[in-house]
Each structure stands twice: as structure tokens, then as C-alpha cells.
Amino acid sequence: MCFSAVFVFLGILFCALCRCLECPFGCECFAVIRTVKCVSKDLLTAPENIPGYARTVIITGNNIHQIGPSSFTEPENITNIILSNNRLTEMASHTFSSLVNLRFLDLSGNQLALIHPEALSIPGSPLQELNLSQSLYNFTALTDLTTALRWGGLAGLLRLDLSGNKLALLPPGMFSHLPNLQQLFLTNNSLVAVYSGTFSGMNHLEVLDLTHNTFSTFRTDALLELDKLGDIRILLGNNPYTCSCEINEFVAWLNKSRAKVDVDAVRCASPGTLTDARLRGLSIQDIGCVVPVLAEVADLTLQTSYVFLGLVLGLVGMVFLFVLYLNRKGMKKWINEMRDACRDVLEGYHYRYEIDSDPRLGHISADSRRAQRQSGISLSQQLPSDTSVAPTKTQVRQLTISPPVNL
């Protein structure tokens, strides 16, 4: 009996010793929960000889600056890897290609500056959750990540966390190669606008988190882009919205959108009179759109005045034409008299011009002309007493008749 108890004890001790020998240096292994932890051990490289039973590997708080295909070669059964806060700066090509069962990858809290286009490529696309919060070093890293998402074969990815990366903009079509993505977290960045094509290809998205950014409003193209996502859960709270007239379109969208928006958190940050006021339900008077509305009314009134003035002028013209129609006979007589008077005047000037321009009369002496005037018929006797009427053609011809003159 005593020997059997000692034998059992030695067996347990031997198994524990074997377990300890299997655990990598500087790590803790838990066979029951199939977990390996290497936390704050100042490791410079990823640990080797990870036990085959491990399903979860936690490597955090170390100084591992680079990982590549040689970092994880043996453990094919690993489903979860946490590599947060390791000061990672570079991910080489096919870093996780041997982890064919990997479902969850956490790279948060690093300083990734170089990301190979195929760094996230894994045969069979098993990856479902990717955490890259507070992990991108600069805008170049964002460009590399966009390429990696395109060439990584991540068709099975369901959850992507890019929060806390100080992103100012998102390249168009950045997520178009993630057709099955359901949750996208972009909180705590510096996004100021959403452009057309930003969320193209995301037909299965269920949650979009845009909280804690720097949105002051959403313009027409951004609202159209959000409408394309359908009736999903969109988080827009805790942004510095400026409740001026420019936000009127966004307020109207909040009131009619099919999306499930956290309207209680969507509040005004300025001006001071509307601080912390909910955007949904604000009227155009509240956000300062009264003046433009009055201007539109004034413009409409001015147009109405122009129409009224045109009607009045048209009525006056019709009255004038009607008066002319009633006095058409008198107007016709007056016009004929004026025409005859003008004709007589013009004929008189015409015959005078013919007399003055006749060359045969150029050598007549002054005395002869005086005798001609004395012997001829006086112009005052031939013309009527009304001197305002010019001589007729017959009178002018009579005046030109005179006795023969010796040349």
C-alpha cells in the first residue's frame, strides 16, 4: 500500500517535471486551459518550442521588434495569439502562414512601421478577428495595412479594430476585400470626413463605430455612403459637432435614417448656446438657419413684385391700344393730313434744288434778274396768306416763267 502511494507520487512529479521541461524559457504553461503566457519577460524574439497542446499564446510587454515566418513554425493548433505591447515595428511576409487554425490575432499597442503586403496571409483564410488598435506608427503604415488587407486573403475576417491610430482619413476601398466583415471599430481617431467609396464592398457590416473622432458634421457624400450600409448599428457619438446651419442636412438625416444611431450621444459641442444639446429634433431656427430662410422669402416677394409690375404694364398697354382703336378714324385723317403736308414741303425743296442747280441760269446778270423779278408775278401775290405752307409744284413753275433775257 505504501509502495503504491509512493509510485503514484513519483509519477505525478515526473509528469509535472516533463510539463516544465516542455514550457519555453521565460513563459508559463497551463496544460489544463491549454495556454502559454510570456508576459513582461523582456523577450527579444518570439518564444520557441511552444507545447503542442497550446491553443492560446499570450506574449505581451516584451521587446520583440520584428516577427516573421520563423517566429511561429511548430504550433499548428494555436487558435489565439496575443502580441500586444511588444514594441513591434515590422511584420515580414507570411508571418503567420503556419498557423492554419488561427482565429484571433491581437497586435494592439505596438509601433508597426513596415507591414509586408502578405504579412497576414494564411492558407484557408481562418482569421476571424484582428485587433490593430494603437498599433500603426504613421500614415505609411496605414498604406501598408491597406495593401495587406487587400492581398492577405482575409475573406473570413468578421471583426476589425483600428481604434486609437490617429487616422485622419481612410483610403477609398480600404475594406472592399473584406466582404464578410461584420464589425468595424474606428473609434478614438482623428477622422474629419467620410468620403465616397470608403465603405464600398461591405455588404455584411452590422456595427460601425465612429465615436471619439473629430467630425463636425457629415456632408451629402458622407450621408450617401452611410445610407449604402443599410439598417446597421452606427455609433456617431462623442464627436465635436458644430450646430450651425451647415449641419442642417445631417440633422435631417438623423431624423429619417433607417440606421440604428446612438442619437443620445450625438450632441452639439458648439456654439455655447447649444452645448450638449441633442442633434435629433433641432429645428432650423435652433441651428441658425432663420436668416437664409428670410432671404428666400424676400427673394420670392421680389419675384412676385416683378410679376405684378408686368401685369400692370400689360394692362396699361391694352388700354392704350383700345383707345387708339376707338379713335382710329380721327387718327387716320390726322395721319393723311400730316403726310400731304410733308409731301408738299419736300416737293418745294426739290424744285428749288433743280432751279439752283441749272447751269443755263448761271450767266444771268443781276440786272436781268431784277427785271425778271419786276416783270414776273410776285411770289407774295401767288402764295396764300398762310406763309407756313410751302409753294406747290405749279406755283414754282409759274415763278420760273419770265420774258426772254438777252444773253
C-alpha positions, 0 to 999 in steps of 0.5 A: 500500500505504501509502495503504491502511494509512493509510485503514484507520487513519483509519477505525478512529479515526473509528469509535472517535471516533463510539463516544465521541461516542455514550457519555453524559457521565460513563459508559463504553461497551463496544460489544463486551459491549454495556454502559454503566457510570456508576459513582461519577460523582456523577450527579444524574439518570439518564444520557441518550442511552444507545447503542442497542446497550446491553443492560446499564446499570450506574449505581451510587454516584451521587446520583440521588434520584428516577427516573421515566418520563423517566429511561429513554425511548430504550433499548428493548433494555436487558435489565439495569439496575443502580441500586444505591447511588444514594441513591434515595428515590422511584420515580414511576409507570411508571418503567420502562414503556419498557423492554419487554425488561427482565429484571433490575432491581437497586435494592439499597442505596438509601433508597426512601421513596415507591414509586408503586403502578405504579412497576414496571409494564411492558407484557408483564410481562418482569421476571424478577428484582428485587433490593430488598435494603437498599433500603426506608427504613421500614415505609411503604415496605414498604406501598408495595412491597406495593401495587406488587407487587400492581398492577405486573403482575409475573406473570413475576417468578421471583426476589425479594430483600428481604434486609437491610430490617429487616422485622419482619413481612410483610403477609398476601398480600404475594406472592399476585400473584406466582404464578410466583415461584420464589425468595424471599430474606428473609434478614438481617431482623428477622422474629419470626413467620410468620403465616397467609396470608403465603405464600398464592398461591405455588404455584411457590416452590422456595427460601425463605430465612429465615436471619439473622432473629430467630425463636425458634421457629415456632408451629402457624400458622407450621408450617401455612403452611410445610407449604402450600409443599410439598417446597421448599428452606427455609433456617431457619438462623442464627436465635436459637432458644430450646430450651425446651419451647415449641419442642417442636412445631417440633422435631417438625416438623423431624423429619417435614417433607417440606421440604428444611431446612438442619437443620445450621444450625438450632441452639439459641442458648439456654439455655447448656446447649444452645448450638449444639446441633442442633434435629433429634433433641432429645428432650423431656427435652433441651428441658425438657419432663420436668416437664409430662410428670410432671404428666400422669402424676400427673394420670392416677394421680389419675384412676385413684385416683378410679376405684378409690375408686368401685369400692370404694364400689360394692362396699361398697354391694352388700354392704350391700344383700345383707345387708339382703336376707338379713335382710329378714324380721327387718327387716320385723317390726322395721319393723311393730313400730316403726310400731304403736308410733308409731301408738299414741303419736300416737293418745294425743296426739290424744285428749288434744288433743280432751279439752283442747280441749272447751269443755263441760269448761271450767266444771268446778270443781276440786272436781268434778274431784277427785271425778271423779278419786276416783270414776273408775278410776285411770289407774295401775290401767288402764295396764300396768306398762310406763309407756313405752307410751302409753294406747290409744284405749279406755283414754282413753275409759274415763278420760273416763267419770265420774258426772254433775257438777252444773253 
